[in-house]
Amino acid sequence: MAGAPALPRVPGMGYVTSLFARKMVAAAGAGVDGDALLRQLGLDPAGPWDPRTMVPATRYYDLLEQIAAQVDATDLPVRVGASMRCDEYGALGLALKAARDLNGALSRVVRYARLWTGVVGYELRPDPRGVLYLLHRPGARRLGLRLSNETTLVATVALAREISAGPVVPLEVRVAHAAPSARGVHEDWFGCPVRFDAGMDALLFDPETMAAPNRLGDEGISRYLVSHLESELSALAEEPPLVAAAREAIAQSLSGGPPRMEEIARGLGLSGRSFHRRLSEHGMSFQALTEATRRDLALGLLGDATHSLAEVAFLTGFSEQSAFTRAFKRWVGTTPASYRRAHPPR
């Protein structure tokens, strides 16, 4: 029996690679009807494990929740994440191997993640103890999303351990949601404290781990692979019209303070509920889109010497420059003044 058609890669849509779904089903074992679950996603159970085949994120979360209803899924994210290998990510996986060090490899994930997921963004942020590697996934904290986030954190460390010449043990793992019934398997695998209810999903690495050379780091191969990835990235279509229109409406309203979703929706001819639903279909939330719009607008305005820092704060919706400075440091890792000095306006 054929399932619904699998979703091809459509930029802006809420999708994830089918590789994750296949690995989750395989790890669940005989406790679930794996073939039936894959067919629900439009995947042929006997078909190839092609990471370029995408499935809608909401249907992927449904799959994880169906698995969790049938088997104990506490350690499922650890088992699946630990099984990930660079070769399964195509050119991106090779680019991770060829990077000089872990910092370079994770920077490539931040840059090119859109090639295999439309629902997660990544960020490297300075921390007093080292570097935070954060994942940002908008949406309600349903069980499927929580399991997916845990898997992503484990997979990141698994890939880091594969490529790095030295041991990779985070200083700390931070998870935004509440702890599962047992957390021992997580801490045993990471080899460090795992803080749940931490307000973010992130890995904290020390500077030495980030700077340790990779086993196969190669500058020449890196340049070739990065050029290939840039071509793939540029081939992705522009933002969906709704998202682009919402960004523009948000940017225009920011000087009046943080916008309200209902007001932006009304300006686009939509109800608040309909607007929320359509953004969710693109793997976004209004809060995340507003935050991204403020950040991008701030970066653009800081490149214009005619705007003072106070004016940039006002135009991006902050009533006080100090609040803008805190937000900008959270976004970029440095203050607006330091950023402007490092990137002089043209």
Salt bridges, closest charged atoms under 4 A:
ASP50 OD1 - ARG52 NE 3.12
ASP62 OD1 - ARG142 NH2 2.52
GLU65 OE2 - ARG142 NE 2.71
ASP75 OD2 - ARG79 NE 3.30
ASP87 OD1 - LYS97 NZ 2.86
GLU88 OE2 - LYS23 NZ 2.86
ASP101 OD2 - ARG100 NE 3.73
GLU123 OE2 - ARG125 NE 3.08
GLU123 OE1 - HIS136 NE2 2.75
GLU150 OE2 - HIS177 NE2 2.79
GLU150 OE1 - HIS186 NE2 2.78
GLU172 OE1 - ARG174 NE 2.64
GLU172 OE1 - ARG195 NH1 3.31
ASP201 OD2 - ARG141 NH2 2.73
GLU219 OE2 - ARG223 NH1 3.99
GLU230 OE1 - ARG111 NH2 2.91
GLU232 OE2 - HIS228 NE2 2.75
GLU239 OE2 - ARG247 NE 2.69
GLU262 OE1 - ARG260 NH2 3.72
GLU263 OE2 - ARG260 NH1 3.58
GLU281 OE2 - ARG277 NH1 2.91
GLU291 OE2 - ARG330 NH2 2.43
ASP296 OD2 - ARG247 NH1 3.21
ASP296 OD1 - ARG295 NE 3.31
ASP304 OD2 - HIS307 NE2 3.74
GLU311 OE1 - HIS307 ND1 3.91
